[in-house]
Amino acid sequence: MHIQTVINLASERVLIESMLDEMANLTPDDTGLPYVIWMGEVGGQHGPRIKVSNVRGKMQQSNCFVMSVSHEPIVLTSLSCKLRQAEVDDIADWIRLNYDVLMKMWKAYETGTGSLIALQTELVKL
């Protein structure tokens, strides 16, 4: 294998991984919320949940908290949550508003089936 082929394959792998990371991050443009939300395999055996960044407009894996995706969403890692209650309430309202789509997204991540991009376009902004 030529060195250029190896470099191209490595570059492609980095691009694909970057795209997958982007797909998992729901930005303020997607949600209408000022926080980045990460939807993916967050402890799949524990049920549907999202990670919410404590930093406005940016996902910081080391500075986020977890909320349940349910009809009555709750903060599951309250010690990590640095947002005001009103901000958490807005996120809970957004989860309730998008519950069906978020559940489809959760199942798509679990099973590897379905179009995540198509589901992402179904999200309603708060």
N, CA and C atoms as a LAMMPS dump frame, in Angstrom:
ITEM: TIMESTEP
0
ITEM: NUMBER OF ATOMS
378
ITEM: BOX BOUNDS ff ff ff
-5.0000000000000000e+02 5.0000000000000000e+02
-5.0000000000000000e+02 5.0000000000000000e+02
-5.0000000000000000e+02 5.0000000000000000e+02
ITEM: ATOMS id mol type element x y z
1 1 1 N 0.849 -1.169 0
2 1 2 C 0 0 0
3 1 3 C 0.902 1.242 0
4 2 1 N 0.581 2.198 -0.83
5 2 2 C 1.356 3.436 -0.915
6 2 3 C 1.08 4.324 0.295
7 3 1 N 2.077 5.121 0.652
8 3 2 C 1.935 6.02 1.805
9 3 3 C 0.785 7.004 1.598
10 4 1 N 0.569 7.468 0.374
11 4 2 C -0.52 8.413 0.095
12 4 3 C -1.877 7.751 0.348
13 5 1 N -2.005 6.48 0.02
14 5 2 C -3.25 5.753 0.269
15 5 3 C -3.508 5.642 1.764
16 6 1 N -2.472 5.358 2.524
17 6 2 C -2.597 5.266 3.977
18 6 3 C -3.019 6.613 4.556
19 7 1 N -2.409 7.684 4.078
20 7 2 C -2.762 9.028 4.55
21 7 3 C -4.212 9.354 4.202
22 8 1 N -4.624 9.031 2.989
23 8 2 C -6.005 9.302 2.573
24 8 3 C -6.999 8.523 3.418
25 9 1 N -6.704 7.256 3.708
26 9 2 C -7.59 6.449 4.541
27 9 3 C -7.677 7.014 5.957
28 10 1 N -6.546 7.427 6.502
29 10 2 C -6.542 8.008 7.847
30 10 3 C -7.333 9.311 7.865
31 11 1 N -7.168 10.135 6.853
32 11 2 C -7.908 11.399 6.771
33 11 3 C -9.406 11.142 6.665
34 12 1 N -9.769 10.153 5.868
35 12 2 C -11.185 9.821 5.711
36 12 3 C -11.769 9.331 7.035
37 13 1 N -11.035 8.524 7.765
38 13 2 C -11.506 8.011 9.044
39 13 3 C -11.732 9.163 10.034
40 14 1 N -10.802 10.108 10.073
41 14 2 C -10.947 11.276 10.944
42 14 3 C -12.181 12.077 10.551
43 15 1 N -12.404 12.266 9.253
44 15 2 C -13.569 13.009 8.777
45 15 3 C -14.861 12.309 9.169
46 16 1 N -14.918 11.017 8.989
47 16 2 C -16.129 10.26 9.349
48 16 3 C -16.395 10.345 10.84
49 17 1 N -15.357 10.167 11.65
50 17 2 C -15.537 10.263 13.104
51 17 3 C -16.003 11.661 13.494
52 18 1 N -15.486 12.671 12.839
53 18 2 C -15.896 14.049 13.106
54 18 3 C -17.36 14.25 12.745
55 19 1 N -17.78 13.685 11.61
56 19 2 C -19.171 13.81 11.182
57 19 3 C -20.093 13.105 12.172
58 20 1 N -19.689 11.942 12.654
59 20 2 C -20.508 11.223 13.619
60 20 3 C -20.639 12.018 14.906
61 21 1 N -19.549 12.63 15.353
62 21 2 C -19.601 13.466 16.547
63 21 3 C -20.552 14.632 16.335
64 22 1 N -20.493 15.252 15.153
65 22 2 C -21.37 16.375 14.865
66 22 3 C -22.827 15.947 14.877
67 23 1 N -23.106 14.778 14.334
68 23 2 C -24.482 14.304 14.292
69 23 3 C -25.02 14.086 15.699
70 24 1 N -24.177 13.685 16.614
71 24 2 C -24.625 13.432 17.975
72 24 3 C -24.866 14.725 18.733
73 25 1 N -24.191 15.806 18.313
74 25 2 C -24.365 17.086 18.983
75 25 3 C -25.523 17.852 18.372
76 26 1 N -26.516 18.167 19.213
77 26 2 C -27.628 19.003 18.792
78 26 3 C -27.301 20.419 19.245
79 27 1 N -27.139 21.309 18.298
80 27 2 C -26.684 22.671 18.584
81 27 3 C -27.868 23.596 18.85
82 28 1 N -27.592 24.811 19.287
83 28 2 C -28.674 25.78 19.461
84 28 3 C -29.508 25.973 18.191
85 29 1 N -28.889 25.839 17.017
86 29 2 C -29.649 25.942 15.766
87 29 3 C -30.664 24.811 15.629
88 30 1 N -30.359 23.653 16.202
89 30 2 C -31.264 22.498 16.136
90 30 3 C -32.373 22.564 17.176
91 31 1 N -32.056 23.129 18.349
92 31 2 C -32.971 23.028 19.491
93 31 3 C -33.643 24.334 19.887
94 32 1 N -33.023 25.454 19.552
95 32 2 C -33.531 26.732 20.037
96 32 3 C -33.071 27.033 21.459
97 33 1 N -32.325 26.125 22.049
98 33 2 C -31.768 26.304 23.393
99 33 3 C -30.345 26.831 23.258
100 34 1 N -29.849 27.558 24.241
101 34 2 C -28.488 28.087 24.127
102 34 3 C -27.393 27.069 24.45
103 35 1 N -27.758 25.824 24.679
104 35 2 C -26.801 24.792 25.082
105 35 3 C -26.714 23.706 24.031
106 36 1 N -25.552 23.062 23.941
107 36 2 C -25.385 21.914 23.067
108 36 3 C -25.837 20.675 23.83
109 37 1 N -26.621 19.871 23.145
110 37 2 C -27.134 18.628 23.726
111 37 3 C -26.541 17.469 22.951
112 38 1 N -26.068 16.473 23.68
113 38 2 C -25.488 15.299 23.056
114 38 3 C -26.467 14.146 23.195
115 39 1 N -26.873 13.615 22.058
116 39 2 C -27.804 12.491 22.039
117 39 3 C -27.051 11.289 21.508
118 40 1 N -26.952 10.262 22.303
119 40 2 C -26.245 9.073 21.856
120 40 3 C -26.328 7.994 22.901
121 41 1 N -25.377 7.104 22.856
122 41 2 C -25.367 5.987 23.786
123 41 3 C -24.79 6.427 25.121
124 42 1 N -25.631 7.01 25.934
125 42 2 C -25.218 7.432 27.276
126 42 3 C -25.717 6.362 28.236
127 43 1 N -24.949 5.33 28.443
128 43 2 C -25.358 4.259 29.354
129 43 3 C -26.646 3.604 28.919
130 44 1 N -26.661 3.04 27.712
131 44 2 C -27.862 2.483 27.11
132 44 3 C -28.713 1.611 28.019
133 45 1 N -28.088 0.867 28.913
134 45 2 C -28.863 -0.012 29.782
135 45 3 C -29.682 0.77 30.801
136 46 1 N -29.393 2.069 30.961
137 46 2 C -30.1 2.883 31.948
138 46 3 C -31.287 3.625 31.369
139 47 1 N -31.537 3.487 30.093
140 47 2 C -32.666 4.162 29.48
141 47 3 C -32.272 5.434 28.76
142 48 1 N -33.225 6 28.025
143 48 2 C -32.949 7.179 27.199
144 48 3 C -32.554 8.382 28.043
145 49 1 N -31.494 9.033 27.618
146 49 2 C -31.013 10.208 28.325
147 49 3 C -30.179 11.048 27.378
148 50 1 N -29.97 12.29 27.75
149 50 2 C -29.141 13.206 26.985
150 50 3 C -28.098 13.806 27.902
151 51 1 N -27.002 14.271 27.305
152 51 2 C -26.018 15.061 28.029
153 51 3 C -26.219 16.507 27.596
154 52 1 N -26.171 17.404 28.561
155 52 2 C -26.324 18.835 28.287
156 52 3 C -25.058 19.54 28.752
157 53 1 N -24.495 20.345 27.872
158 53 2 C -23.303 21.1 28.233
159 53 3 C -23.667 22.248 29.162
160 54 1 N -22.868 22.462 30.176
161 54 2 C -23.039 23.618 31.057
162 54 3 C -22.532 24.9 30.399
163 55 1 N -21.817 24.747 29.287
164 55 2 C -21.22 25.884 28.593
165 55 3 C -22.108 26.255 27.409
166 56 1 N -22.555 27.48 27.359
167 56 2 C -23.432 27.931 26.272
168 56 3 C -22.758 27.768 24.904
169 57 1 N -23.494 27.114 23.984
170 57 2 C -23.073 27.018 22.598
171 57 3 C -21.906 26.098 22.304
172 58 1 N -21.437 25.351 23.28
173 58 2 C -20.254 24.509 23.084
174 58 3 C -20.376 23.24 23.929
175 59 1 N -20.047 22.094 23.336
176 59 2 C -20.074 20.852 24.102
177 59 3 C -18.717 20.632 24.747
178 60 1 N -18.75 20.513 26.056
179 60 2 C -17.558 20.146 26.811
180 60 3 C -17.905 18.879 27.578
181 61 1 N -17.392 17.75 27.099
182 61 2 C -17.712 16.464 27.714
183 61 3 C -17.393 16.448 29.208
184 62 1 N -16.4 17.225 29.616
185 62 2 C -16.011 17.235 31.026
186 62 3 C -16.837 18.228 31.853
187 63 1 N -17.733 18.957 31.214
188 63 2 C -18.513 19.97 31.916
189 63 3 C -19.963 19.916 31.445
190 64 1 N -20.607 18.791 31.747
191 64 2 C -21.993 18.619 31.34
192 64 3 C -22.734 17.784 32.385
193 65 1 N -24.046 17.695 32.208
194 65 2 C -24.865 16.889 33.109
195 65 3 C -25.827 16.053 32.28
196 66 1 N -26.467 15.094 32.919
197 66 2 C -27.338 14.147 32.224
198 66 3 C -28.784 14.371 32.657
199 67 1 N -29.681 14.351 31.661
200 67 2 C -31.126 14.424 31.921
201 67 3 C -31.806 13.227 31.273
202 68 1 N -32.886 12.788 31.874
203 68 2 C -33.658 11.684 31.307
204 68 3 C -34.488 12.195 30.134
205 69 1 N -34.72 11.314 29.178
206 69 2 C -35.667 11.592 28.098
207 69 3 C -36.929 10.836 28.476
208 70 1 N -37.886 11.586 28.984
209 70 2 C -39.144 10.989 29.438
210 70 3 C -40.222 12.059 29.374
211 71 1 N -41.448 11.644 29.685
212 71 2 C -42.549 12.626 29.714
213 71 3 C -42.377 13.602 30.87
214 72 1 N -41.634 13.198 31.886
215 72 2 C -41.297 14.07 33.024
216 72 3 C -39.784 14.046 33.212
217 73 1 N -39.062 14.771 32.358
218 73 2 C -37.597 14.73 32.407
219 73 3 C -37.048 15.248 33.736
220 74 1 N -35.977 14.611 34.174
221 74 2 C -35.316 15.05 35.402
222 74 3 C -33.8 15.061 35.169
223 75 1 N -33.113 15.865 35.972
224 75 2 C -31.651 15.869 35.96
225 75 3 C -31.19 14.641 36.738
226 76 1 N -30.378 13.814 36.097
227 76 2 C -29.917 12.572 36.715
228 76 3 C -28.576 12.735 37.414
229 77 1 N -27.861 13.778 37.067
230 77 2 C -26.558 14.052 37.687
231 77 3 C -26.587 15.478 38.233
232 78 1 N -27.378 15.682 39.251
233 78 2 C -27.631 17.038 39.758
234 78 3 C -26.38 17.746 40.267
235 79 1 N -25.409 17.02 40.779
236 79 2 C -24.188 17.666 41.257
237 79 3 C -23.38 18.28 40.12
238 80 1 N -23.563 17.765 38.91
239 80 2 C -22.835 18.273 37.743
240 80 3 C -23.545 19.435 37.06
241 81 1 N -24.808 19.631 37.36
242 81 2 C -25.598 20.679 36.699
243 81 3 C -25.262 22.044 37.298
244 82 1 N -24.844 22.961 36.411
245 82 2 C -24.486 24.309 36.856
246 82 3 C -25.464 25.361 36.338
247 83 1 N -26.56 24.918 35.734
248 83 2 C -27.533 25.851 35.182
249 83 3 C -28.563 26.252 36.237
250 84 1 N -29.188 27.392 36.013
251 84 2 C -30.271 27.83 36.899
252 84 3 C -31.495 26.949 36.639
253 85 1 N -32.379 26.864 37.626
254 85 2 C -33.559 26.011 37.509
255 85 3 C -34.412 26.4 36.295
256 86 1 N -34.532 27.686 36.02
257 86 2 C -35.326 28.128 34.866
258 86 3 C -34.738 27.588 33.557
259 87 1 N -33.414 27.504 33.465
260 87 2 C -32.763 26.966 32.273
261 87 3 C -33.006 25.459 32.162
262 88 1 N -32.934 24.766 33.28
263 88 2 C -33.219 23.327 33.3
264 88 3 C -34.676 23.09 32.906
265 89 1 N -35.578 23.948 33.388
266 89 2 C -36.992 23.828 33.033
267 89 3 C -37.195 23.994 31.529
268 90 1 N -36.452 24.911 30.901
269 90 2 C -36.544 25.081 29.445
270 90 3 C -36.102 23.818 28.719
271 91 1 N -35.035 23.204 29.195
272 91 2 C -34.552 21.963 28.572
273 91 3 C -35.585 20.856 28.748
274 92 1 N -36.184 20.772 29.933
275 92 2 C -37.232 19.768 30.177
276 92 3 C -38.427 20.009 29.255
277 93 1 N -38.8 21.267 29.045
278 93 2 C -39.897 21.587 28.119
279 93 3 C -39.549 21.143 26.703
280 94 1 N -38.301 21.364 26.295
281 94 2 C -37.862 20.959 24.96
282 94 3 C -37.901 19.434 24.825
283 95 1 N -37.486 18.731 25.862
284 95 2 C -37.54 17.257 25.827
285 95 3 C -38.984 16.795 25.676
286 96 1 N -39.899 17.36 26.463
287 96 2 C -41.321 16.97 26.352
288 96 3 C -41.857 17.264 24.956
289 97 1 N -41.507 18.421 24.414
290 97 2 C -41.966 18.827 23.089
291 97 3 C -41.462 17.871 22.005
292 98 1 N -40.266 17.337 22.196
293 98 2 C -39.626 16.483 21.189
294 98 3 C -39.504 15.029 21.62
295 99 1 N -40.285 14.631 22.589
296 99 2 C -40.149 13.292 23.164
297 99 3 C -40.166 12.197 22.094
298 100 1 N -41.142 12.22 21.196
299 100 2 C -41.261 11.144 20.203
300 100 3 C -40.041 11.09 19.282
301 101 1 N -39.563 12.241 18.829
302 101 2 C -38.393 12.273 17.952
303 101 3 C -37.146 11.823 18.71
304 102 1 N -36.987 12.28 19.946
305 102 2 C -35.83 11.878 20.749
306 102 3 C -35.82 10.371 20.99
307 103 1 N -36.99 9.792 21.195
308 103 2 C -37.058 8.333 21.376
309 103 3 C -36.669 7.605 20.089
310 104 1 N -37.103 8.132 18.942
311 104 2 C -36.692 7.531 17.663
312 104 3 C -35.181 7.633 17.491
313 105 1 N -34.613 8.792 17.872
314 105 2 C -33.167 8.968 17.766
315 105 3 C -32.442 7.997 18.692
316 106 1 N -32.949 7.858 19.912
317 106 2 C -32.345 6.93 20.876
318 106 3 C -32.322 5.513 20.31
319 107 1 N -33.46 5.097 19.748
320 107 2 C -33.548 3.746 19.179
321 107 3 C -32.633 3.593 17.97
322 108 1 N -32.489 4.665 17.175
323 108 2 C -31.591 4.61 16.022
324 108 3 C -30.151 4.416 16.48
325 109 1 N -29.753 5.084 17.556
326 109 2 C -28.397 4.903 18.088
327 109 3 C -28.222 3.49 18.625
328 110 1 N -29.229 2.973 19.301
329 110 2 C -29.13 1.63 19.885
330 110 3 C -29.039 0.548 18.824
331 111 1 N -29.858 0.69 17.761
332 111 2 C -29.95 -0.365 16.759
333 111 3 C -29.084 -0.122 15.534
334 112 1 N -28.651 1.119 15.342
335 112 2 C -27.87 1.448 14.154
336 112 3 C -28.714 1.548 12.902
337 113 1 N -30.035 1.679 13.076
338 113 2 C -30.926 1.797 11.924
339 113 3 C -31.621 3.148 11.941
340 114 1 N -32.107 3.544 10.793
341 114 2 C -32.819 4.816 10.688
342 114 3 C -31.872 5.942 10.309
343 115 1 N -32.446 7.01 9.816
344 115 2 C -31.667 8.159 9.379
345 115 3 C -31.642 9.204 10.482
346 116 1 N -30.483 9.355 11.124
347 116 2 C -30.36 10.33 12.204
348 116 3 C -30.511 11.748 11.687
349 117 1 N -30.004 11.997 10.487
350 117 2 C -30.119 13.344 9.921
351 117 3 C -31.58 13.672 9.66
352 118 1 N -32.335 12.725 9.125
353 118 2 C -33.762 12.962 8.885
354 118 3 C -34.498 13.187 10.198
355 119 1 N -34.18 12.402 11.213
356 119 2 C -34.822 12.583 12.515
357 119 3 C -34.46 13.937 13.124
358 120 1 N -33.225 14.341 12.963
359 120 2 C -32.783 15.613 13.511
360 120 3 C -33.584 16.77 12.922
361 121 1 N -33.981 16.654 11.667
362 121 2 C -34.761 17.728 11.041
363 121 3 C -36.198 17.774 11.558
364 122 1 N -36.633 16.722 12.26
365 122 2 C -37.983 16.704 12.824
366 122 3 C -38.068 17.392 14.182
367 123 1 N -36.922 17.712 14.769
368 123 2 C -36.93 18.359 16.087
369 123 3 C -37.588 19.727 16.021
370 124 1 N -38.373 20.032 17.038
371 124 2 C -39.027 21.334 17.138
372 124 3 C -38.206 22.205 18.077
373 125 1 N -37.927 23.418 17.63
374 125 2 C -37.152 24.35 18.455
375 125 3 C -38.037 24.944 19.536
376 126 1 N -37.434 25.222 20.66
377 126 2 C -38.158 25.85 21.769
378 126 3 C -38.217 27.341 21.535
